[in-house]
Each structure stands twice: as structure tokens, then as C-alpha cells.
């Protein structure tokens, strides 16, 4: 067959494919009826071809390109084509389409590097606990065991908690796998054991893969704020995630569409930044069986961009290519976009529970004599699951450092803040718990009595966040790290924290409660 004949035959095959119901999707029609009679392995390869393909173009492209006679553009973009030969964005028949059935069960596969000198792995488990109801199937934790690991950037040795310590902290229905720590492979060392359960569950199930991100990073690393964002997006917006999983094989919070890895991962064309993602079990198992994983400590993150195409990967929040979240400026930009995204995306409600919401009370102190009085106003009001975190303050930055450290340590459902010379009123926590039950998952602003020289009750004016009208002793906020603001090193740093935290919420989300729960410098 001559070259011309080969090209003609190829063009004929494309036109035939366009009329074949296996490939055609007129007017964006879904593939539900097709999937009903198509075996599971075929689902991943359902690409719709343009039914209006016409003449073949011969401008030196490395693959066959046909002009769309309806839309007057070409079917795909090739770098060797001239600039006016672009993808046909308005043709519904050119869209990559998947249509998965309902999800039978949701599983969890989680890797823990249990560094004992920080609270990173415990904070990760706490985030999972808050949404434990999401996981209706297996909950598998691979725990790295060994002596020490090295902190990135400082080379400081970090000790690891024992397997028994981790097991005792996990919920009772968690399955634990012991994996010897391998610094040259990181999470990859756990993958063979972690994914061993896949053949025993339904292929239409989904699994969340995540890990204790930031365990080997210093306390001031952006990795910790980055991790907060990943946990919130992966766990708090399941309704949004579920809708994406009906049309994508895998879904993650942040997709970075660049070739970010060197050898041996150079074939990875994209990745989920931070390596948190949900995936359909069937296609994941098939890829794990067929696509080799490079032996490298970055391999688990890079492999997704080798095994799966970008079209198969949905994004919960953003799919930018130009960010690197270890750069503070890039993370700040993503956080700003996240706050804007929150205005149109509400988290799924937490399930009703009969237990009291867990409170974490954070008290920075310079060692003043009034501390004993402050603590005496707190301890009688604590329930067994509450916690009191007292942090020494020698920072010189108006307690910004100890308060931030306290928030990182806190494991309660809600955060409270008290200065070491102020007190809570006798029935404050009762009022707080009652209001939380009436208005779950919302920031609460109560009232505070002030003695001399003011002799008033804040807020004295309308229920608005104004400097001098609110203070953190009055403030109760859900412990969602991705929706917590920042303390500054000025006297008004508590106001900065309130304002920056409420930037993650709509103004109508704030509950202005009538009870006085605190006294400022009582006499």
C-alpha cells in the first residue's frame, strides 16, 4: 500500500469511528447506556471522536490531524502545527468522557512517619477522625518504624514513636501495617503492603491516599499550612469530590500540570501537589499491576503522572501549573484563591453526635501570678475529652509564637483562647457547647465584661468585627487548620487573628451569641 493509500485508509477509519456508537457522543450525551453493556476494563478508554472530521492536514504533524468541518479548527493541538490549527474547544464530541457508576464503599490508605518530636502525624490522624464517617470500608495505616529520621533542611535527627504508640492513638477499627523506614524510598516502601487489599474490594469502590505530610519539615515550613489545605479539601467537601469521581478516575485537591521531576521520574507529566488523592479502585489496581513505579523517594507522587493521563484526573480546587508550595509567596497566592473558592463551596455538615464537642483552650503565659486564677476558671469546666494547653511565652511577639504552637498542638473540635490575666465566667463552657450544638461548624463571638477603666461589655456597638470591639477571649472557632488565620507580632495581634480567620467564612456564618463568657482583668 502506498503512502497516499495508507493516509486515505486512515482517514476512512476515522470517519467510520465517528459513526460507531462506541465512540460517538452526539451533543455531549453521557455514556451511561454504553457503560451498562461495557466491561469495566474498557471504561478507561472511552474517548469521543469528532463526528465532523473532514480532510487530513499535512503540515508536518507527528500524528494524523483532521480538520473539523463544522467548527473550522483541528481536532488536537500539536507543537509542530501552525498557530491557527488549534484544538476545537466547542465540539462536544472531542471531550474525554468517563461515566462511572455509584460508589459502593470508600476506603482509606494512609502512610505515617511517626516523628515523636512534633505533632504532625497526630494532627493528621485527628483530621481523619473528624471525618471518619467518610470511610465505609477498610482503613489501613502503614506505619514506618525505626530509630531516627533526618529533618529536611537542618539535618537534625528526629526520633520516631513506636508502633504501639501509634496503634493506641488510632481509632479501634483502623488496620495497622508495620513498614521498616527507608529514607531512600519514603512512602514507596509501604506501597506493596498498603495496596494488597485492592483485589479484595469492589472495583467501583474509591480509596483516599494520603500521608502525614510535613513530618520531617521544620516547624516554620510552609508544608504545614499546605497540609492543612490538603486535609480540608480532601475530607470536608465529599459531595463535590463524589461528583468529580463520577467522571474522573482519580481526583485530588491541587493538580500541578508540569514536568516537575527528574530521573527516574522524568516521564511524569503532572502530579497532585502534596500527594493526596481519591481514586477508583479498579483502574488503580490495573495501573499498579501494569505500570512500573520508579524506585525513588519522589516516585509515589510522580507515578500518578506516568500511569494516568491528565484527562483522567479531576481537581477539587485548582489545576494551576505555575506554583510550588514550598515557596511562601506561591502558597499565599493559593490560600487567597482558596478563600475566594470557599465563598461558593460549603463544607459537608458533620454527622450528628451525642458527645460533647471537644474544646481546646490555649493559654500563653509569661508566668504572671494571675495565671493560677485563670486556670482555676477553666479546669472545673473541662470535660474528659477537652484539653488545656498552657504555653510559656518568652517570644517578645505579643504571644503570637506560643498561640500558633498551641493551635498546631490542639486536637479538639473547637479552639478557645485566654490570656493569663483574664478569666472565664462560671458557666461559659456550658454556653459555648450549647451554641455549638445549635450552630455547628461556625465561628462564634460571645461577649466579654471589662473592668476598670472601661466598665463595659464588648461589643459595645453593632455586631461587627471592629478593632477594639472584639477579642480572642470572646472568640470560639472550629479547629479546621485550613480555615485558621494568623497572629501578628503587634499589640493588636489577636484582632489580626480574628480578622484573618473570618476571611475564610461568609459574614453571615459568624454567630453573635448573647452570653458573657469572659472577664478582662477582673479586680
Secondary structure in CASP SS format (residue, H / E / C, confidence):
PFRMAT SS
TARGET T0000
AUTHOR 0000-0000-0000
METHOD secondary structure of the structure
MODEL  1
X C 1.00
X C 1.00
X H 1.00
X H 1.00
X H 1.00
X H 1.00
X H 1.00
X H 1.00
X H 1.00
X H 1.00
X H 1.00
X H 1.00
X H 1.00
X H 1.00
X H 1.00
X H 1.00
X H 1.00
X H 1.00
X H 1.00
X C 1.00
X C 1.00
X C 1.00
X C 1.00
X C 1.00
X C 1.00
X H 1.00
X H 1.00
X H 1.00
X C 1.00
X C 1.00
X C 1.00
X H 1.00
X H 1.00
X H 1.00
X H 1.00
X H 1.00
X C 1.00
X C 1.00
X C 1.00
X H 1.00
X H 1.00
X H 1.00
X H 1.00
X C 1.00
X C 1.00
X C 1.00
X E 1.00
X C 1.00
X C 1.00
X C 1.00
X C 1.00
X C 1.00
X E 1.00
X E 1.00
X E 1.00
X E 1.00
X C 1.00
X C 1.00
X C 1.00
X C 1.00
X C 1.00
X C 1.00
X C 1.00
X C 1.00
X C 1.00
X E 1.00
X E 1.00
X E 1.00
X C 1.00
X C 1.00
X C 1.00
X C 1.00
X E 1.00
X E 1.00
X C 1.00
X C 1.00
X C 1.00
X C 1.00
X C 1.00
X C 1.00
X C 1.00
X C 1.00
X C 1.00
X C 1.00
X C 1.00
X C 1.00
X E 1.00
X C 1.00
X C 1.00
X C 1.00
X C 1.00
X H 1.00
X H 1.00
X H 1.00
X C 1.00
X E 1.00
X C 1.00
X C 1.00
X C 1.00
X C 1.00
X C 1.00
X C 1.00
X C 1.00
X C 1.00
X C 1.00
X E 1.00
X E 1.00
X E 1.00
X E 1.00
X E 1.00
X E 1.00
X E 1.00
X E 1.00
X C 1.00
X E 1.00
X C 1.00
X C 1.00
X C 1.00
X C 1.00
X H 1.00
X H 1.00
X H 1.00
X H 1.00
X H 1.00
X H 1.00
X H 1.00
X H 1.00
X H 1.00
X H 1.00
X H 1.00
X C 1.00
X H 1.00
X H 1.00
X H 1.00
X C 1.00
X C 1.00
X C 1.00
X C 1.00
X E 1.00
X E 1.00
X E 1.00
X E 1.00
X E 1.00
X E 1.00
X E 1.00
X C 1.00
X C 1.00
X E 1.00
X E 1.00
X E 1.00
X C 1.00
X E 1.00
X C 1.00
X C 1.00
X C 1.00
X C 1.00
X E 1.00
X E 1.00
X E 1.00
X E 1.00
X C 1.00
X C 1.00
X H 1.00
X H 1.00
X H 1.00
X H 1.00
X H 1.00
X H 1.00
X H 1.00
X C 1.00
X C 1.00
X C 1.00
X C 1.00
X C 1.00
X E 1.00
X E 1.00
X E 1.00
X E 1.00
X E 1.00
X E 1.00
X C 1.00
X C 1.00
X C 1.00
X C 1.00
X C 1.00
X C 1.00
X C 1.00
X H 1.00
X H 1.00
X H 1.00
X H 1.00
X H 1.00
X H 1.00
X H 1.00
X C 1.00
X C 1.00
X C 1.00
X H 1.00
X H 1.00
X H 1.00
X C 1.00
X C 1.00
X C 1.00
X C 1.00
X C 1.00
X E 1.00
X E 1.00
X E 1.00
X E 1.00
X E 1.00
X E 1.00
X C 1.00
X C 1.00
X C 1.00
X C 1.00
X C 1.00
X E 1.00
X C 1.00
X C 1.00
X C 1.00
X C 1.00
X C 1.00
X H 1.00
X H 1.00
X H 1.00
X H 1.00
X H 1.00
X H 1.00
X H 1.00
X H 1.00
X H 1.00
X H 1.00
X H 1.00
X H 1.00
X H 1.00
X C 1.00
X C 1.00
X H 1.00
X H 1.00
X H 1.00
X H 1.00
X H 1.00
X H 1.00
X H 1.00
X H 1.00
X C 1.00
X C 1.00
X C 1.00
X C 1.00
X E 1.00
X E 1.00
X E 1.00
X E 1.00
X E 1.00
X E 1.00
X E 1.00
X C 1.00
X C 1.00
X C 1.00
X C 1.00
X C 1.00
X C 1.00
X C 1.00
X C 1.00
X C 1.00
X C 1.00
X C 1.00
X C 1.00
X C 1.00
X C 1.00
X E 1.00
X E 1.00
X C 1.00
X C 1.00
X C 1.00
X C 1.00
X E 1.00
X E 1.00
X E 1.00
X E 1.00
X H 1.00
X H 1.00
X H 1.00
X H 1.00
X H 1.00
X H 1.00
X H 1.00
X H 1.00
X H 1.00
X H 1.00
X C 1.00
X C 1.00
X C 1.00
X C 1.00
X C 1.00
X C 1.00
X C 1.00
X C 1.00
X H 1.00
X H 1.00
X H 1.00
X H 1.00
X H 1.00
X H 1.00
X H 1.00
X H 1.00
X H 1.00
X C 1.00
X C 1.00
X H 1.00
X H 1.00
X H 1.00
X E 1.00
X E 1.00
X E 1.00
X E 1.00
X E 1.00
X E 1.00
X C 1.00
X C 1.00
X C 1.00
X C 1.00
X C 1.00
X C 1.00
X C 1.00
X C 1.00
X C 1.00
X H 1.00
X H 1.00
X H 1.00
X H 1.00
X H 1.00
X H 1.00
X H 1.00
X H 1.00
X H 1.00
X H 1.00
X H 1.00
X H 1.00
X H 1.00
X H 1.00
X H 1.00
X C 1.00
X C 1.00
X C 1.00
X C 1.00
X C 1.00
X C 1.00
X C 1.00
X C 1.00
X C 1.00
X C 1.00
X C 1.00
X C 1.00
X C 1.00
X C 1.00
X C 1.00
X C 1.00
X E 1.00
X E 1.00
X E 1.00
X E 1.00
X E 1.00
X E 1.00
X E 1.00
X C 1.00
X C 1.00
X C 1.00
X C 1.00
X C 1.00
X H 1.00
X H 1.00
X H 1.00
X H 1.00
X H 1.00
X H 1.00
X H 1.00
X H 1.00
X H 1.00
X C 1.00
X C 1.00
X C 1.00
X C 1.00
X C 1.00
X C 1.00
X C 1.00
X E 1.00
X E 1.00
X E 1.00
X E 1.00
X E 1.00
X E 1.00
X C 1.00
X C 1.00
X C 1.00
X C 1.00
X C 1.00
X C 1.00
X C 1.00
X H 1.00
X H 1.00
X H 1.00
X H 1.00
X H 1.00
X H 1.00
X H 1.00
X H 1.00
X H 1.00
X H 1.00
X C 1.00
X C 1.00
X C 1.00
X C 1.00
X E 1.00
X E 1.00
X E 1.00
X E 1.00
X C 1.00
X C 1.00
X C 1.00
X C 1.00
X C 1.00
X E 1.00
X E 1.00
X C 1.00
X C 1.00
X C 1.00
X H 1.00
X H 1.00
X H 1.00
X H 1.00
X H 1.00
X H 1.00
X H 1.00
X H 1.00
X H 1.00
X H 1.00
X H 1.00
X C 1.00
X C 1.00
X C 1.00
X C 1.00
X C 1.00
X E 1.00
X E 1.00
X E 1.00
X E 1.00
X E 1.00
X E 1.00
X E 1.00
X C 1.00
X C 1.00
X C 1.00
X C 1.00
X C 1.00
X E 1.00
X E 1.00
X E 1.00
X C 1.00
X C 1.00
X C 1.00
X C 1.00
X C 1.00
X C 1.00
X C 1.00
X C 1.00
X C 1.00
X C 1.00
X C 1.00
X C 1.00
X C 1.00
X H 1.00
X H 1.00
X H 1.00
X E 1.00
X E 1.00
X E 1.00
X E 1.00
X C 1.00
X C 1.00
X H 1.00
X H 1.00
X H 1.00
X C 1.00
X C 1.00
X C 1.00
X C 1.00
X C 1.00
X C 1.00
X C 1.00
X C 1.00
X C 1.00
X H 1.00
X H 1.00
X H 1.00
X H 1.00
X H 1.00
X H 1.00
X H 1.00
X H 1.00
X H 1.00
X H 1.00
X C 1.00
X C 1.00
X C 1.00
X C 1.00
X H 1.00
X H 1.00
X H 1.00
X C 1.00
X E 1.00
X E 1.00
X E 1.00
X E 1.00
X E 1.00
X E 1.00
X E 1.00
X E 1.00
X E 1.00
X E 1.00
X C 1.00
X C 1.00
X C 1.00
END
